């Protein structure tokens, strides 16, 4: 049997998008026998210390991450078009790079939301695992818009940056757009 762990989790620190308290999420993961649990709040890493401590106390592996907003071109552009990606730290270097990316996104890249771009991802990719994210991710958004070639190109770009540590994320929560895009993501 393969052990299951949630890798895309929003807590109360994802304002208007997360509800679960870290303590309750960790307790639930432990009760279900999950060996690890990620935290991937939107744009910021406010809950990672609390998450780390709660997981360690529960005897499960804490996975530290963030759902970052991506700028369409550069994070220095004043353009509201943005997508999402999930980044997970796989080691200390990855954690330091994730903190660096979040800091730059919140200062230099902030335009309505904290944003990164592919140039920053290329610079600070070491030690990070990248997931293509939710329906608002760069790749799912392109697929929903019927832009297959651009979606494939974006996936290849992330593959070039993260190598074997880039994964297409599959989600289904009953949303019509998810039902539409899921087969395309699998393809």
C-alpha positions in Angstrom: 0.0 0.0 0.0 1.2 3.5 -0.9 1.1 6.1 1.9 -0.9 9.2 1.0 0.0 12.7 2.1 -1.7 16.0 1.2 0.7 18.3 -0.7 -1.7 21.2 -1.4 -3.1 22.5 1.9 -4.4 26.0 2.8 -4.8 27.0 6.4 -6.4 29.9 8.1 -3.4 31.9 6.8 -4.8 31.8 3.3 -7.2 34.7 3.7 -10.6 34.0 2.0 -9.4 30.6 0.8 -8.4 28.5 3.8 -10.3 27.6 6.8 -8.6 24.8 8.7 -6.5 25.5 11.7 -3.0 24.0 11.5 -3.5 22.0 14.7 -6.7 20.4 13.5 -5.2 19.6 10.0 -2.2 17.9 11.7 -4.5 15.9 14.0 -6.6 14.8 11.1 -3.5 13.8 9.1 -2.2 11.8 12.0 -5.6 10.1 12.6 -5.7 9.1 8.9 -2.2 7.6 9.1 -0.6 10.2 6.8 3.2 10.1 7.2 3.5 13.8 6.2 1.5 17.0 5.6 2.3 20.0 3.5 1.3 23.7 4.1 0.9 25.7 0.9 -0.9 28.9 1.9 -1.3 31.6 -0.8 1.6 34.0 -1.3 3.0 34.0 2.2 4.5 31.5 4.7 3.0 32.9 8.0 2.1 29.5 9.3 5.2 27.4 8.6 6.7 27.5 12.0 3.4 26.6 13.7 3.0 23.8 11.1 6.5 22.5 11.6 6.1 22.4 15.4 2.6 20.8 15.3 3.8 18.1 12.8 6.9 17.3 14.8 4.8 16.9 18.0 2.4 14.6 16.2 5.2 12.5 14.8 4.6 13.3 11.1 6.9 14.9 8.6 6.2 18.6 8.0 6.4 19.7 4.3 6.9 23.4 4.0 5.6 25.1 0.9 3.7 28.0 -0.6 1.2 28.6 -3.4 2.9 31.4 -5.2 1.3 33.8 -7.6 3.1 34.0 -11.0 3.3 37.0 -13.2 2.5 36.5 -16.8 5.8 38.2 -18.0 7.8 39.7 -15.1 6.9 40.4 -11.5 8.1 44.0 -12.0 5.3 44.6 -14.6 2.2 46.3 -13.3 -0.1 43.7 -14.8 -2.9 41.9 -12.9 -2.7 38.8 -15.1 -1.3 36.0 -12.9 -1.4 32.3 -12.3 -0.4 30.0 -9.5 2.2 27.3 -8.8 2.9 25.2 -5.7 6.5 25.1 -4.4 7.6 22.6 -1.7 10.9 22.7 0.0 12.7 19.3 -0.1 15.7 20.4 2.0 17.3 23.3 3.8 18.4 24.9 0.5 14.9 24.6 -0.9 13.5 26.2 2.3 15.9 29.1 2.0 15.1 29.6 -1.7 11.4 29.5 -0.9 11.7 32.1 1.8 13.8 34.2 -0.7 11.1 33.9 -3.4 8.3 34.8 -1.0 10.2 37.8 0.2 10.9 39.1 -3.3 7.3 38.4 -4.3 6.0 40.4 -1.4 8.4 43.4 -1.9 9.6 43.8 -5.5 6.8 41.7 -7.2 3.8 42.9 -5.3 1.0 44.2 -7.4 -2.3 43.4 -5.8 -0.7 40.0 -4.9 2.8 38.9 -4.2 4.2 37.6 -7.5 7.2 35.8 -8.9 8.3 35.2 -12.5 10.2 32.5 -14.3 13.5 34.4 -14.1 13.3 34.3 -10.3 12.3 30.7 -10.4 15.3 29.9 -12.5 17.6 31.7 -10.0 16.1 30.1 -6.8 14.8 26.7 -8.0 17.4 24.5 -6.2 15.9 22.3 -3.5 12.3 23.0 -4.6 9.6 20.7 -5.9 7.1 22.4 -8.2 3.4 21.4 -8.7 1.3 22.9 -11.5 -1.3 24.0 -8.9 -5.1 24.3 -8.9 -7.5 25.4 -11.6 -5.9 28.9 -11.3 -2.5 27.5 -12.1 -0.6 28.7 -15.2 -1.1 25.4 -17.1 -4.8 24.7 -16.2 -5.7 28.3 -17.1 -4.1 27.9 -20.5 -5.9 24.6 -21.1 -9.2 26.1 -20.1 -8.6 28.9 -22.6 -8.1 26.3 -25.3 -4.4 27.2 -25.7 -2.9 23.7 -25.8 0.5 24.7 -27.3 1.0 27.4 -24.7 0.1 25.0 -21.9 2.6 22.4 -23.2 5.2 25.2 -23.6 4.6 26.4 -20.0 4.9 22.8 -18.7 8.1 22.4 -20.6 9.4 25.6 -19.2 8.7 24.4 -15.6 10.3 21.0 -16.5 13.4 22.9 -17.7 13.6 24.8 -14.4 12.7 22.1 -11.9 13.7 19.0 -13.9 12.3 15.8 -12.4 10.9 17.8 -9.5 8.1 19.3 -11.6 4.7 17.5 -11.4 1.3 18.1 -13.0 -1.2 18.4 -10.1 -4.6 16.7 -10.5 -7.5 18.0 -8.5 -11.2 17.3 -8.7 -13.6 19.0 -6.2 -16.7 18.8 -8.4 -16.1 22.1 -10.2 -17.1 22.2 -13.9 -13.8 23.7 -15.0 -11.9 21.0 -13.1 -13.9 18.4 -14.9 -13.1 20.0 -18.2 -9.4 20.4 -17.6 -8.6 17.2 -15.8 -8.4 14.9 -18.9 -6.2 17.6 -20.6 -3.8 17.7 -17.7 -3.6 13.9 -17.7 -2.9 14.0 -21.5 
